[in-house]
Amino acid sequence: MINTFLKYEKEFAKWCEDKYPFVLDNTEKNEKAKKFLQYLNSDSFRQASTYDLYKHQRQAILRSIYAFEVLGKKDLLLNVVTGGGKTVIIAGIVAYLRIIHDFNKFLILVPNTIVRQRLVDDFDPGSPTFVYHVFRFFFNNYDYLKNQFSLHIMEQGSDPSGIRSNNIILGNVHQIYEGRVNLKLLMDERNVDRVAIFNDEAHNTKAKQYNLLLKKLEPKRFIRIDTTATPERLDGLHPDSEMIYEYGIKEAMRDKIVKRIVVFKPDVETVKLNWKDEEGKIYSVDEVPWEQLEKGWVERTFDGKKVKVPAVQYVMDDQPSIQLLQVALQCLEHQKRAVPIDVDGKPKYKPLLFIVTFCIEDAKHIAKILRSDAFKKEVLVVTNKSPEDDKEAAMSLNKDIKNVPYDVIVSVMMLREGWDVKNISVICLFRKFSYHLKVAKKDPNAKPTSVYGQQVIGRGLRRIIHSKDRWESLFVVDHPILKHDWLWDLLDAAKYETPLNPGDIIDEQNIPQPTQEPLLTDTAEKIKEQMETTDWAEIAKEVPDFIEDREPIKEWQKYLDDFEYTMEGVSIEEKINQIKSRNLDSGFNTLDKEEIPTIEVNGLRTTATRSIDELQRMILKEMDETAADALIEYDGNPDGRQEYIYAIISNHLKMRFLGGCEIGQCTNKPLLEVLWATWPQIRDNFLNPDLIEGIFMNK
C-alpha cells in the first residue's frame, strides 16, 4: 500500500509546530482538542500513566486526528508492527472522540476469538489491565468519563440487546454478518445513530463477507480506523482505507520496541534418501548434491525415475527433526541464561519455544520426540482440533510468565494474529510459508508479499521487559529446504556464516553490539524543502499498476486427474554440517560444545494398525483442515469458499484413490491405507495457490 499521508507531511509538521490549531464546530471544541494533544506529550500524562506512549504511538494518534479533523478523511489505516501497541493507539483515539465530540458508540471488529479475548482484557472496565487505568488519556475534569464505559461482547449466547445499552461493542466479525440479529440492531437508527469503527487486523477486510459488512456500515460510520501489521495480502488486495502511517519491524527494532530477530538454519551438504514400496522393500540412492534436491526432485538410480518429494518431508523424518530440535533447544537454553533475576532470586520470566508444523500428525510427532526421555520437555499442542482446555491453556500463558508449566508450544495454523505471549523467545519452523510475488509493470524487482509468515514471526516480537537500554532477541530456527530466504530478506535480514552445530551453545562474546543508525539522516528543514518541491499529482499518475506473478492452473481438473503421486514411503537422513545465522539487526554467533542427546530414533515413530473407521475419520479431518489451509495459503481467509474446495478434494480422492467410492462408504482398507500414506503429497498439492487460483477462475 502507498502511504498517502506523505504529501501532507509539511503541513502536518507546521500544524504541530503551531500547537495544533483546530477549526472545529466552535471555540470550546478547538480548545479541548488542542489541550488533549498537548497533554499527550506532557509530564502530566507521563506521571499519571503507568507507561508513557512510544513516539510512534503518539505520532499515529496525531496523524489520525489531523487526517480526520483537518483533511476531512474518514477511512484511515495505521500500519504498525506487531508488538507496537496498536490497542493503545485505538484507546487514545477513542478518548479523543469521547472528550472532544462527546461521541459514545464504538464498534471494534476483530477477525477471530483470539484477538477478541485480548481486547476484552484491555477494554473491560472491570479488568485489572483496563487500558484507561494504565494510560490516563482522560485528564483533569474529564477523568470521570473513563468510568462511563461499558463493554458488550458479541459472542454466541450473549444477549444482542447489549448493543443498545453499552458504548463499546466488541466482536468477532462473523457475529454480525448478514442475517444476524447483531447486524439488524446496529443498522437500526433507534439503537445506533452513528458509530466509530475500529477494524483490528484489517488485512482480513478483503474477505468477501467482511468487505460487504463494512460497506453496509459505511453510512453510519463517524470514522473508521483500520489497524494491521500486514496490510498486503497474498491475493494482491488490501483494505480500501488510506494508509496514513507506517511503522515497521526495522524501525521498531531500532527503537527497541520489539525484539531483534536472529535466524539460524542448518547448512546441509548431502541427504540420503530411502524409499519403501507397498511390499515393504527398501530402495536407496547414493548421496547426491544438495543443489539437485533444491530443484524439488531426485533421480532413483535403479530406473532413473524422477520422484518429487514435498519440502516439508525433509524436516519431518526422524533424524533431521531431532537435529533441528537440538538447535532450537540450544537456542532456548541460551535465552534462559540471559533472563534477568528478580528480587525474589528467581528468573523474571520463563522463555518458551514456539514450534509451527505443517499438519496435526506432524505436531503430534514433534511433541512425542520432545516428551521422550531424550528431551523430557513439557509440551502443549494447540490445533483447531485440540480440546478446549488446551486452547484455554494457550490463551492463559501470559498470566504468569515466571511459572509457565510448559517448555514448548506446538501449533498448526492456530496461534497467529492476536495470540500474544511475550515470553516466546525461540521459534522453530517445521513448515513452509507461501508468498505472493507482486510484480509492478514499471518495477519488475518488486518484493514478495506475505501475511502468514510475518504473522508467525510476529508471535515472538513482543518485548518481555520494556527498556530503552536493554536489547531482547527472538531466535528463529529455520531449515534450508523450506526456502524462506525471501522472508528474511523481507525483514531486512543480514547473513552470518559462522558454523553452529547441534549441541553447541551461543557465546555472548561473539555477538556484536547492534547498531542504531537513524533511518532519516536529513535535517527537518531539508525534508520540508523536498516535500514542498515534490509534485504529488504527477507522482500519483506514475504509481504502477500491479499484476500478479501467479500462473493459475486453468485446466485444473485435468491437472488433478493426471497428477502423478509417489506411492512409496520416503525416509530421509540428513548430514548437517553447520548452522548459518542471519541477524536482522547485527552480526551474530556461537560456541562451546555440549553433548548431543542420544535418541532411539526407531522408537519414536511407529505406524499403528488402524481400523477402517479410524482411517475414515482421520482422512475426513484432514480434508476439512486442508480445505481451510488451502485458502489461508491462497489469500489468508478461510470462508464460505472452503465448502467448494472441500467438495473438489472429496471428488479427487473418490476418483483417484477409492474407485468412485465416498470416504465414509469405502470399506477397502488397503485403498484407505494407500490414501492415508499419500496424504502429505495430496495436501501439498492443494496448498498450491496456482491450483486454487485456477479453480476459482474456472468455477
C-alpha positions as CSV (number, residue, x, y, z in Angstrom):
1,M,0.0,0.0,0.0
2,I,1.1,3.6,-0.6
3,N,1.4,6.0,2.3
4,T,-1.0,8.7,1.2
5,F,0.0,11.0,4.1
6,L,3.4,11.7,2.7
7,K,2.2,14.6,0.6
8,Y,0.8,16.3,3.8
9,E,3.9,16.0,5.9
10,K,5.0,19.6,5.5
11,E,1.6,21.0,6.5
12,F,1.3,18.4,9.3
13,A,4.8,19.5,10.7
14,K,3.7,23.1,10.6
15,W,0.4,22.3,12.4
16,C,2.4,20.6,15.2
17,E,4.8,23.5,15.5
18,D,1.9,25.9,15.8
19,K,0.5,23.8,18.7
20,Y,-2.4,22.2,16.9
21,P,-4.7,25.0,15.6
22,F,-8.1,23.4,15.1
23,V,-11.1,24.8,13.2
24,L,-13.9,22.7,14.6
25,D,-17.6,23.5,15.3
26,N,-16.9,26.0,18.0
27,T,-14.1,27.6,20.0
28,E,-14.7,25.3,23.0
29,K,-14.1,22.2,20.9
30,N,-11.0,23.8,19.4
31,E,-9.5,24.4,22.8
32,K,-10.4,21.0,24.2
33,A,-8.8,19.3,21.1
34,K,-5.7,21.4,21.5
35,K,-5.3,20.7,25.2
36,F,-5.8,17.0,24.6
37,L,-2.9,16.7,22.1
38,Q,-0.7,18.9,24.3
39,Y,-1.5,16.7,27.3
40,L,-0.4,13.6,25.4
41,N,3.2,14.9,25.2
42,S,3.3,16.4,28.7
43,D,4.9,15.4,32.0
44,S,1.4,15.3,33.5
45,F,0.4,12.4,31.2
46,R,3.7,10.5,31.9
47,Q,3.3,10.9,35.6
48,A,-0.3,9.8,35.7
49,S,0.1,6.8,33.5
50,T,1.8,3.5,34.3
51,Y,3.7,3.8,31.0
52,D,4.4,6.6,28.6
53,L,3.4,6.4,25.0
54,Y,6.0,5.3,22.5
55,K,6.9,8.0,20.0
56,H,5.2,6.1,17.1
57,Q,2.0,5.6,19.2
58,R,1.8,9.4,19.7
59,Q,2.5,10.0,16.0
60,A,-0.2,7.5,14.9
61,I,-2.8,9.3,17.2
62,L,-1.7,12.7,15.9
63,R,-1.8,11.8,12.3
64,S,-5.2,10.1,12.7
65,I,-6.7,13.2,14.3
66,Y,-5.1,15.5,11.7
67,A,-6.4,13.4,8.8
68,F,-9.9,13.3,10.3
69,E,-10.3,16.9,11.5
70,V,-8.1,18.9,9.1
71,L,-8.1,16.8,5.9
72,G,-11.6,15.5,6.3
73,K,-10.7,11.9,5.8
74,K,-12.9,9.2,7.4
75,D,-11.3,5.8,6.3
76,L,-7.8,5.6,7.7
77,L,-5.2,2.8,8.0
78,L,-2.4,2.5,10.5
79,N,0.3,0.0,9.6
80,V,2.1,-0.7,12.9
81,V,4.4,-3.6,13.7
82,T,3.2,-6.5,15.8
83,G,4.1,-5.6,19.4
84,G,3.9,-1.9,18.6
85,G,0.9,-1.2,20.8
86,K,-2.0,-0.8,18.3
87,T,-4.6,-1.3,21.1
88,V,-3.2,1.8,23.0
89,I,-3.5,3.8,19.7
90,I,-7.1,2.8,19.4
91,A,-7.7,3.7,23.0
92,G,-6.2,7.2,22.5
93,I,-8.4,7.9,19.5
94,V,-11.5,6.6,21.4
95,A,-10.6,9.0,24.3
96,Y,-10.2,11.9,21.9
97,L,-13.6,11.3,20.3
98,R,-15.3,10.9,23.7
99,I,-13.8,14.2,25.1
100,I,-13.9,16.5,22.1
101,H,-17.0,15.2,20.2
102,D,-18.9,13.7,23.1
103,F,-19.1,10.6,21.0
104,N,-20.3,7.5,22.7
105,K,-20.7,4.4,20.4
106,F,-17.6,2.5,19.4
107,L,-17.5,-0.7,17.4
108,I,-14.3,-2.8,17.5
109,L,-14.2,-5.6,14.9
110,V,-11.8,-8.5,15.1
111,P,-11.2,-11.5,12.8
112,N,-11.2,-14.2,15.4
113,T,-11.8,-15.1,19.1
114,I,-8.1,-15.0,20.0
115,V,-7.9,-11.3,19.1
116,R,-11.3,-10.7,20.7
117,Q,-10.2,-12.1,24.1
118,R,-7.0,-10.0,24.1
119,L,-9.1,-6.8,23.5
120,V,-11.6,-7.9,26.2
121,D,-8.8,-7.7,28.7
122,D,-8.0,-4.2,27.5
123,F,-11.4,-2.6,27.2
124,D,-13.4,-4.3,30.0
125,P,-13.7,-1.6,32.8
126,G,-13.6,-4.5,35.3
127,S,-10.3,-5.9,34.1
128,P,-7.1,-5.2,36.1
129,T,-5.5,-4.3,32.7
130,F,-8.2,-1.9,31.6
131,V,-6.4,0.4,29.2
132,Y,-7.6,3.6,30.7
133,H,-6.2,2.7,34.1
134,V,-2.8,2.1,32.6
135,F,-2.8,5.0,30.1
136,R,-4.6,8.1,31.6
137,F,-6.0,9.6,28.4
138,F,-8.8,11.2,30.4
139,F,-7.3,14.2,32.2
140,N,-8.5,16.8,34.7
141,N,-12.2,17.3,34.6
142,Y,-12.6,14.5,32.0
143,D,-11.3,11.7,34.3
144,Y,-14.9,10.6,35.2
145,L,-15.6,9.7,31.5
146,K,-13.5,6.6,31.8
147,N,-15.9,5.2,34.3
148,Q,-18.8,5.6,31.9
149,F,-17.5,2.9,29.5
150,S,-19.4,-0.3,29.4
151,L,-18.4,-3.3,27.2
152,H,-20.7,-5.6,25.2
153,I,-19.1,-8.7,23.7
154,M,-20.8,-10.1,20.7
155,E,-20.4,-13.8,21.1
156,Q,-22.5,-16.9,20.8
157,G,-25.1,-17.0,23.6
158,S,-24.8,-13.2,24.5
159,D,-27.9,-11.0,24.6
160,P,-27.8,-8.8,21.4
161,S,-29.7,-6.1,23.3
162,G,-26.3,-5.2,24.8
163,I,-25.6,-3.3,21.6
164,R,-28.2,-0.7,22.6
165,S,-27.1,-0.2,26.2
166,N,-23.3,-0.4,26.0
167,N,-20.9,2.1,24.3
168,I,-18.0,-0.2,23.4
169,I,-19.2,-3.1,21.2
170,L,-16.5,-5.7,20.6
171,G,-17.0,-8.8,18.4
172,N,-15.7,-11.3,16.0
173,V,-16.9,-10.1,12.6
174,H,-18.6,-13.4,12.0
175,Q,-21.1,-12.5,14.7
176,I,-22.6,-9.6,12.6
177,Y,-22.7,-10.9,9.1
178,E,-25.9,-10.5,7.1
179,G,-28.9,-12.2,8.7
180,R,-27.6,-12.0,12.3
181,V,-29.6,-10.1,14.9
182,N,-26.5,-8.1,15.8
183,L,-26.3,-6.5,12.4
184,K,-30.0,-5.7,12.4
185,L,-29.6,-3.9,15.8
186,L,-26.5,-2.0,14.5
187,M,-28.4,-0.8,11.4
188,D,-31.5,0.3,13.3
189,E,-31.2,4.1,13.9
190,R,-33.2,3.7,17.1
191,N,-30.3,1.7,18.6
192,V,-27.2,3.2,16.8
193,D,-27.2,6.6,15.2
194,R,-23.5,6.9,14.3
195,V,-20.6,4.6,15.2
196,A,-16.8,4.9,15.2
197,I,-15.4,1.7,13.7
198,F,-12.1,0.2,14.6
199,N,-11.1,-2.6,12.3
200,D,-8.3,-4.5,14.0
201,E,-6.1,-6.9,12.0
202,A,-7.5,-5.1,8.9
203,H,-5.7,-7.3,6.4
204,N,-8.7,-9.6,6.8
205,T,-11.0,-6.9,5.4
206,K,-10.9,-8.1,1.8
207,A,-12.6,-11.4,2.7
208,K,-15.9,-11.1,0.8
209,Q,-18.3,-11.1,3.7
210,Y,-16.0,-8.8,5.8
211,N,-15.9,-6.3,2.9
212,L,-19.7,-6.3,2.4
213,L,-20.2,-5.7,6.1
214,L,-18.0,-2.7,6.2
215,K,-19.8,-1.3,3.1
216,K,-23.1,-1.8,4.9
217,L,-21.9,0.1,7.9
218,E,-20.3,2.9,5.9
219,P,-23.3,5.3,6.0
220,K,-23.3,5.1,9.8
221,R,-19.6,5.4,10.4
222,F,-18.4,8.6,12.0
223,I,-14.8,7.5,11.4
224,R,-13.1,4.2,10.6
225,I,-9.6,3.3,11.7
226,D,-8.0,0.1,10.3
227,T,-5.0,-1.3,12.2
228,T,-2.7,-4.0,10.9
229,A,1.0,-5.0,10.8
230,T,0.5,-6.7,7.3
231,P,-1.8,-4.7,5.0
232,E,-0.7,-6.5,1.9
233,R,-2.1,-10.0,1.2
234,L,-1.3,-13.0,-0.9
235,D,-4.2,-12.2,-3.3
236,G,-2.7,-8.8,-4.1
237,L,-5.5,-6.9,-2.4
238,H,-5.5,-4.7,0.6
239,P,-8.1,-2.8,2.7
240,D,-9.8,0.1,0.9
241,S,-8.9,2.7,3.6
242,E,-6.0,5.2,3.2
243,M,-2.7,4.3,4.9
244,I,-1.6,7.4,6.8
245,Y,1.2,5.9,8.9
246,E,3.6,3.0,8.8
247,Y,5.9,1.8,11.5
248,G,7.6,-1.4,10.5
249,I,9.9,-4.1,12.1
250,K,13.1,-2.3,11.1
251,E,12.1,0.9,12.9
252,A,10.7,-1.0,15.9
253,M,13.9,-2.9,16.3
254,R,16.0,0.2,16.0
255,D,13.9,1.8,18.8
256,K,14.0,-1.3,20.9
257,I,10.2,-1.5,20.8
258,V,10.3,-5.2,19.7
259,K,12.9,-7.9,19.9
260,R,15.6,-8.2,17.3
261,I,15.4,-11.3,15.2
262,V,18.2,-13.8,14.7
263,V,17.7,-16.6,12.2
264,F,19.6,-19.9,12.5
265,K,19.5,-22.7,9.9
266,P,21.4,-25.9,9.2
267,D,23.7,-25.9,6.1
268,V,23.0,-29.4,4.6
269,E,25.7,-30.8,2.3
270,T,24.1,-34.1,1.4
271,V,20.9,-36.0,2.1
272,K,20.4,-39.8,2.0
273,L,17.0,-40.9,0.8
274,N,15.3,-44.3,1.3
275,W,12.1,-45.4,-0.4
276,K,9.8,-48.1,0.7
277,D,7.3,-49.6,-1.7
278,E,3.9,-51.2,-1.0
279,E,5.6,-54.6,-0.4
280,G,8.0,-53.1,2.2
281,K,11.1,-53.3,0.1
282,I,13.7,-50.6,0.7
283,Y,15.3,-48.6,-2.1
284,S,18.3,-46.3,-1.6
285,V,20.4,-43.9,-3.7
286,D,23.9,-42.7,-3.2
287,E,24.4,-39.3,-1.6
288,V,23.5,-36.5,-4.0
289,P,24.4,-32.8,-4.1
290,W,22.0,-30.6,-2.1
291,E,21.7,-28.3,-5.1
292,Q,19.9,-31.1,-7.0
293,L,17.5,-31.6,-4.2
294,E,16.6,-27.9,-4.1
295,K,15.1,-28.3,-7.5
296,G,12.4,-30.4,-5.9
297,W,13.3,-33.9,-7.2
298,V,15.9,-36.6,-7.2
299,E,16.5,-39.5,-9.6
300,R,16.1,-43.0,-8.4
301,T,19.2,-44.9,-9.6
302,F,17.6,-48.2,-10.3
303,D,15.3,-47.0,-13.0
304,G,16.0,-43.3,-13.4
305,K,12.5,-42.3,-12.3
306,K,12.2,-38.8,-11.1
307,V,10.5,-38.6,-7.7
308,K,9.2,-35.3,-6.3
309,V,9.5,-35.1,-2.5
310,P,7.4,-32.4,-0.7
311,A,9.6,-29.8,1.0
312,V,8.2,-30.5,4.5
313,Q,9.2,-34.2,4.3
314,Y,12.8,-33.2,4.6
315,V,12.4,-32.0,8.1
316,M,9.7,-34.3,9.4
317,D,11.7,-37.5,9.1
318,D,13.1,-38.6,12.5
319,Q,16.8,-37.7,12.2
320,P,16.6,-34.2,10.7
321,S,13.7,-33.4,13.1
322,I,15.9,-34.3,16.0
323,Q,18.8,-32.3,14.7
324,L,16.6,-29.2,14.2
325,L,15.1,-29.6,17.6
326,Q,18.5,-29.8,19.2
327,V,19.5,-26.5,17.7
328,A,16.2,-25.0,18.8
329,L,16.6,-26.2,22.4
330,Q,20.2,-24.9,22.5
331,C,18.8,-21.5,21.5
332,L,16.3,-21.8,24.3
333,E,18.9,-22.6,26.8
334,H,20.9,-19.6,25.8
335,Q,17.8,-17.4,26.2
336,K,17.2,-18.9,29.7
337,R,20.7,-17.9,30.7
338,A,20.0,-14.3,29.5
339,V,16.9,-13.8,31.8
340,P,17.4,-11.2,34.5
341,I,17.0,-12.2,38.1
342,D,14.0,-10.8,40.0
343,V,14.1,-9.5,43.6
344,D,13.0,-13.0,44.9
345,G,16.2,-14.5,43.4
346,K,14.3,-16.3,40.6
347,P,14.3,-15.5,36.8
348,K,11.9,-12.8,35.9
349,Y,10.3,-15.0,33.2
350,K,10.5,-18.4,31.6
351,P,11.5,-18.4,27.9
352,L,9.3,-20.6,25.7
353,L,9.9,-22.4,22.4
354,F,7.2,-22.0,19.8
355,I,7.1,-24.6,17.0
356,V,5.0,-24.3,13.9
357,T,4.3,-27.5,12.0
358,F,2.6,-28.5,8.7
359,C,-0.3,-30.7,10.0
360,I,-1.7,-32.2,13.1
361,E,0.2,-35.5,12.7
362,D,3.5,-33.6,12.4
363,A,2.7,-31.7,15.6
364,K,2.0,-34.9,17.5
365,H,5.2,-36.4,16.2
366,I,7.3,-33.4,17.3
367,A,5.6,-33.5,20.7
368,K,6.4,-37.2,21.0
369,I,10.1,-36.5,20.4
370,L,10.2,-33.6,22.9
371,R,8.4,-35.6,25.6
372,S,10.7,-38.6,25.1
373,D,13.4,-39.5,27.6
374,A,16.0,-37.8,25.4
375,F,14.5,-34.3,25.9
376,K,11.8,-34.6,28.7
377,K,10.1,-31.4,27.8
378,E,6.6,-30.3,28.8
379,V,4.7,-29.7,25.5
380,L,1.4,-28.1,24.8
381,V,0.0,-28.9,21.3
382,V,-2.6,-26.4,20.0
383,T,-4.6,-27.1,16.8
384,N,-8.1,-26.3,15.7
385,K,-8.9,-29.9,16.8
386,S,-7.4,-29.5,20.3
387,P,-9.6,-29.8,23.4
388,E,-10.9,-26.5,24.8
389,D,-8.8,-26.9,27.9
390,D,-5.6,-26.9,25.8
391,K,-6.8,-23.8,23.8
392,E,-7.6,-22.1,27.1
393,A,-4.1,-23.0,28.4
394,A,-2.5,-21.4,25.3
395,M,-4.5,-18.2,25.9
396,S,-3.5,-18.1,29.6
397,L,0.3,-18.4,29.1
398,N,0.8,-14.7,29.6
399,K,-0.9,-14.5,33.0
400,D,2.2,-15.8,34.9
401,I,5.3,-15.7,32.8
402,K,7.5,-16.8,35.7
403,N,5.7,-20.1,36.3
404,V,4.6,-21.3,32.9
405,P,4.0,-25.1,33.2
406,Y,5.2,-25.7,29.6
407,D,8.6,-25.6,27.8
408,V,7.3,-25.8,24.3
409,I,4.2,-24.8,22.4
410,V,3.4,-26.6,19.1
411,S,0.8,-25.1,16.8
412,V,-0.8,-25.9,13.4
413,M,-2.4,-22.9,11.8
414,M,-4.0,-22.0,15.1
415,L,-1.9,-19.4,17.0
416,R,-1.5,-16.5,14.7
417,E,-2.8,-13.0,14.9
418,G,-3.9,-11.9,18.3
419,W,-2.1,-14.6,20.3
420,D,0.4,-12.6,22.2
421,V,2.7,-14.5,24.6
422,K,5.6,-12.2,25.1
423,N,8.0,-14.8,26.6
424,I,8.1,-16.6,23.3
425,S,11.9,-16.5,22.9
426,V,12.6,-19.1,20.2
427,I,10.5,-20.0,17.1
428,C,11.3,-23.3,15.2
429,L,9.7,-23.7,11.8
430,F,8.7,-27.2,10.6
431,R,6.5,-25.9,7.8
432,K,6.8,-23.8,4.6
433,F,5.3,-20.3,4.2
434,S,3.9,-19.3,0.8
435,Y,4.4,-15.8,-0.6
436,H,2.9,-13.9,-3.5
437,L,5.2,-12.0,-5.8
438,K,3.5,-8.8,-6.8
439,V,5.3,-7.5,-9.9
440,A,4.8,-3.9,-10.8
441,K,4.6,-3.2,-14.5
442,K,7.2,-0.5,-14.1
443,D,9.1,-2.2,-11.3
444,P,10.0,-5.8,-12.1
445,N,12.0,-6.0,-8.9
446,A,9.1,-5.6,-6.5
447,K,9.4,-7.5,-3.2
448,P,7.4,-10.6,-2.3
449,T,4.3,-10.2,-0.2
450,S,3.3,-12.5,2.6
451,V,0.9,-12.4,5.5
452,Y,1.1,-15.7,7.4
453,G,4.9,-15.9,7.6
454,Q,5.2,-12.4,9.1
455,Q,2.3,-13.2,11.5
456,V,4.0,-16.3,12.8
457,I,7.3,-14.4,13.4
458,G,5.2,-11.7,15.0
459,R,4.1,-14.0,17.8
460,G,7.6,-13.7,19.2
461,L,8.2,-10.0,18.6
462,R,6.6,-8.5,21.7
463,R,9.2,-7.4,24.3
464,I,9.1,-9.1,27.7
465,I,10.7,-6.3,29.7
466,H,10.4,-2.8,28.2
467,S,13.7,-1.0,28.4
468,K,15.3,1.8,26.3
469,D,18.8,0.4,27.3
470,R,18.5,-3.4,27.1
471,W,18.1,-5.4,23.9
472,E,16.0,-8.6,23.7
473,S,16.3,-11.1,20.9
474,L,14.0,-13.6,19.2
475,F,15.8,-16.6,17.8
476,V,14.3,-18.3,14.8
477,V,15.4,-21.8,13.8
478,D,14.7,-22.5,10.1
479,H,15.5,-25.2,7.6
480,P,17.1,-24.5,4.1
481,I,14.7,-26.8,2.2
482,L,11.8,-24.6,3.3
483,K,13.4,-21.8,1.2
484,H,12.5,-18.9,3.4
485,D,15.2,-16.5,2.3
486,W,12.5,-14.3,0.7
487,L,11.0,-13.9,4.2
488,W,14.3,-13.0,5.9
489,D,15.1,-10.6,3.1
490,L,11.6,-9.1,3.5
491,L,12.5,-8.5,7.2
492,D,15.9,-7.0,6.2
493,A,18.0,-9.9,7.4
494,A,21.8,-9.8,7.3
495,K,23.7,-13.0,6.6
496,Y,26.1,-14.5,9.1
497,E,28.1,-17.6,8.1
498,T,29.8,-18.8,11.3
499,P,29.1,-22.6,11.9
500,L,26.8,-23.6,14.8
501,N,26.4,-27.4,15.1
502,P,23.7,-29.3,17.0
503,G,24.8,-29.4,20.6
504,D,26.7,-26.1,20.5
505,I,25.8,-23.1,22.7
506,I,25.9,-19.5,21.7
507,D,28.8,-17.5,23.1
508,E,27.6,-14.0,24.1
509,Q,31.1,-12.5,23.4
510,N,30.7,-13.4,19.8
511,I,27.5,-11.3,19.4
512,P,28.4,-7.8,18.0
513,Q,26.6,-4.9,19.6
514,P,23.7,-3.9,17.4
515,T,24.0,-0.5,15.6
516,Q,21.3,2.2,16.0
517,E,21.7,4.2,12.8
518,P,18.9,6.7,12.3
519,L,16.7,5.9,9.4
520,L,16.4,9.5,8.3
521,T,19.7,11.5,8.3
522,D,18.4,14.6,6.5
523,T,17.5,17.6,8.6
524,A,13.9,18.5,9.2
525,E,14.3,21.7,7.1
526,K,15.7,19.7,4.2
527,I,12.8,17.2,4.4
528,K,10.4,20.1,4.3
529,E,12.0,21.6,1.2
530,Q,11.8,18.2,-0.5
531,M,8.2,17.8,0.4
532,E,7.4,21.3,-0.8
533,T,9.0,20.8,-4.2
534,T,7.5,17.4,-4.9
535,D,4.8,17.3,-7.5
536,W,2.5,14.8,-5.8
537,A,-0.1,14.9,-8.5
538,E,2.5,13.8,-11.1
539,I,3.7,11.0,-8.8
540,A,0.2,9.7,-8.4
541,K,0.0,9.3,-12.2
542,E,3.2,7.3,-12.1
543,V,2.1,4.9,-9.4
544,P,2.4,1.5,-11.2
545,D,-0.4,-0.9,-11.6
546,F,0.3,-4.3,-10.1
547,I,-0.1,-7.6,-11.8
548,E,0.1,-10.9,-10.1
549,D,3.1,-13.2,-10.8
550,R,0.9,-16.2,-10.4
551,E,0.3,-18.8,-13.1
552,P,-3.1,-20.2,-12.5
553,I,-3.7,-23.8,-13.4
554,K,-6.6,-23.1,-15.8
555,E,-7.2,-26.8,-16.7
556,W,-7.2,-27.7,-13.0
557,Q,-9.4,-30.8,-13.4
558,K,-7.1,-32.3,-15.9
559,Y,-4.1,-31.3,-13.7
560,L,-5.6,-33.2,-10.8
561,D,-6.6,-36.2,-12.9
562,D,-3.1,-36.5,-14.3
563,F,-1.1,-35.6,-11.3
564,E,1.5,-38.4,-10.5
565,Y,1.7,-39.2,-6.8
566,T,4.6,-41.1,-5.4
567,M,3.3,-44.2,-3.7
568,E,6.5,-45.2,-2.0
569,G,7.2,-44.2,1.6
570,V,10.1,-41.7,2.0
571,S,12.6,-41.7,4.7
572,I,15.3,-39.0,4.8
573,E,18.5,-38.9,6.7
574,E,20.4,-35.7,6.7
575,K,24.0,-34.8,7.4
576,I,24.1,-31.3,8.9
577,N,27.5,-29.7,8.6
578,Q,26.9,-26.3,10.1
579,I,24.4,-23.7,11.1
580,K,24.0,-20.4,9.2
581,S,22.8,-17.5,11.3
582,R,21.3,-14.4,9.8
583,N,20.7,-11.5,12.1
584,L,18.1,-8.9,11.3
585,D,19.9,-6.2,13.2
586,S,23.5,-7.1,13.5
587,G,26.0,-9.9,13.1
588,F,25.9,-13.0,15.4
589,N,27.2,-16.3,16.8
590,T,28.5,-19.2,18.6
591,L,30.2,-21.8,20.5
592,D,31.2,-24.2,23.4
593,K,30.3,-27.8,22.5
594,E,27.8,-29.8,24.6
595,E,27.0,-33.4,24.3
596,I,24.2,-34.2,21.8
597,P,21.5,-36.3,23.5
598,T,21.3,-40.0,22.4
599,I,17.9,-40.7,20.9
600,E,16.4,-44.1,19.9
601,V,15.0,-43.0,16.6
602,N,13.3,-46.3,15.8
603,G,11.2,-46.0,18.9
604,L,9.9,-42.5,18.2
605,R,7.9,-43.1,15.1
606,T,5.7,-46.1,14.6
607,T,2.9,-47.0,12.2
608,A,0.0,-48.2,14.3
609,T,-2.5,-50.6,12.9
610,R,-5.7,-48.6,12.3
611,S,-9.2,-49.8,11.7
612,I,-11.3,-48.8,8.7
613,D,-13.4,-46.4,10.9
614,E,-10.2,-44.8,12.2
615,L,-8.8,-44.3,8.8
616,Q,-12.0,-42.7,7.6
617,R,-12.2,-40.3,10.5
618,M,-8.6,-39.3,10.1
619,I,-8.9,-38.7,6.4
620,L,-12.1,-36.7,6.8
621,K,-10.5,-34.5,9.4
622,E,-7.5,-33.8,7.1
623,M,-9.8,-33.0,4.2
624,D,-11.6,-30.3,6.3
625,E,-8.3,-28.8,7.5
626,T,-6.7,-28.9,4.1
627,A,-9.7,-27.0,2.5
628,A,-9.3,-24.3,5.2
629,D,-5.5,-24.2,4.9
630,A,-5.6,-24.0,1.1
631,L,-7.5,-20.7,1.5
632,I,-5.1,-19.5,4.1
633,E,-2.2,-20.1,1.8
634,Y,-4.1,-18.6,-1.1
635,D,-5.3,-15.3,0.4
636,G,-5.3,-15.7,4.2
637,N,-9.0,-16.0,4.5
638,P,-10.8,-19.3,5.1
639,D,-14.5,-18.5,4.5
640,G,-17.5,-19.9,2.6
641,R,-15.3,-20.9,-0.3
642,Q,-14.0,-23.7,1.9
643,E,-17.0,-25.9,1.1
644,Y,-16.3,-25.6,-2.6
645,I,-12.6,-26.6,-2.1
646,Y,-13.7,-29.5,0.2
647,A,-16.0,-30.8,-2.5
648,I,-13.2,-30.8,-5.1
649,I,-10.9,-32.6,-2.7
650,S,-13.6,-35.2,-1.9
651,N,-14.2,-35.8,-5.6
652,H,-10.5,-36.0,-6.3
653,L,-10.0,-38.7,-3.6
654,K,-13.0,-40.6,-4.7
655,M,-11.9,-40.8,-8.4
656,R,-8.1,-41.2,-7.9
657,F,-7.9,-43.4,-4.9
658,L,-11.1,-45.0,-3.9
659,G,-12.6,-46.3,-7.2
660,G,-15.5,-44.0,-7.2
661,C,-16.4,-44.6,-3.5
662,E,-17.1,-41.9,-0.9
663,I,-14.7,-41.9,2.1
664,G,-17.4,-42.8,4.5
665,Q,-18.6,-45.7,2.3
666,C,-15.2,-47.2,1.4
667,T,-14.6,-50.4,3.3
668,N,-11.5,-51.4,1.3
669,K,-8.8,-51.0,3.9
670,P,-5.7,-51.3,1.6
671,L,-7.1,-48.4,-0.5
672,L,-7.7,-46.3,2.6
673,E,-4.2,-47.1,3.8
674,V,-2.6,-46.0,0.5
675,L,-4.6,-42.8,0.6
676,W,-3.5,-42.1,4.1
677,A,0.1,-42.8,3.3
678,T,-0.1,-40.4,0.3
679,W,-1.9,-37.7,2.2
680,P,1.1,-35.3,2.7
681,Q,1.5,-35.1,-1.1
682,I,-2.2,-34.6,-1.6
683,R,-2.2,-31.8,1.0
684,D,0.9,-30.2,-0.5
685,N,-0.9,-30.3,-3.9
686,F,-4.0,-28.4,-2.7
687,L,-1.9,-25.9,-0.8
688,N,-0.6,-24.7,-4.2
689,P,-2.0,-21.1,-4.7
690,D,-1.8,-21.6,-8.5
691,L,-4.2,-24.6,-8.3
692,I,-6.7,-22.7,-6.1
693,E,-6.5,-19.6,-8.4
694,G,-7.3,-21.8,-11.4
695,I,-10.2,-23.4,-9.6
696,F,-11.8,-20.0,-8.8
697,M,-11.1,-18.7,-12.3
698,N,-12.9,-21.6,-13.9
699,K,-15.6,-22.2,-11.4
